Amino acid sequence: MEISGKIIAVLPERGGTSARTGNEWKVATYVLETMEQYPKKLCFEVFGIDRIQSMNIQLGEALTVSFDVDAHEYNGRWYNTIRAFAVNRGVAAPAAQPAAAAPQPPFNADPFPPVQSAPAAGGFTDQAGDGSDLPF
C-alpha cells in the first residue's frame, strides 16, 4: 500500500535487545498527514537501524510511503502495525482547490421584501371569515 503526505511528527526511537537472538533492534515512529481537502493522519514505523538510516525521514518532508499493514493479538486484544518498507521523495503537493463562492445578490437588491397592503373590501378572506388571509 502507498500513501502520500507530509511528515508532521517524528517520535522518539525505541530499541532493545532481542531475547531470542541477542541482537539489538530499533524502531522509529513517524506521523504522516495527507494533503487532501480533509487531511488524515497515519502513524507508521520503520524497523531496523539500517532502514532508519537509509530512509532518513525528516520532519516537514513531503513523501510517498510504501507500507505493510499487519495485526497481532496480545492478551486477548488486537493491535495494528503499519510498517514502512520504502519512501519516495518525489511528491508534489496537490494544488489547493478554490472554494466555491457563495452566490451574491445584485448590488441594489433590497434584503427585505416589500410590505404588502391589506386586502381591499370584498377581497379574499380565509375560511374563518376573519380576514387574516390564511387559507386554514
Secondary structure, DSSP 8 states (H G I E B T S, - for coil): -EEEEEEEEEEEEEEEE-TTT--EEEEEEEEEE--SSS--EEEEEEESHHHHHHH---TT-EEEEEEEEEEEEETTEEEEEEEEEEEE------------------TT--SS--------TT----TTSSS-----
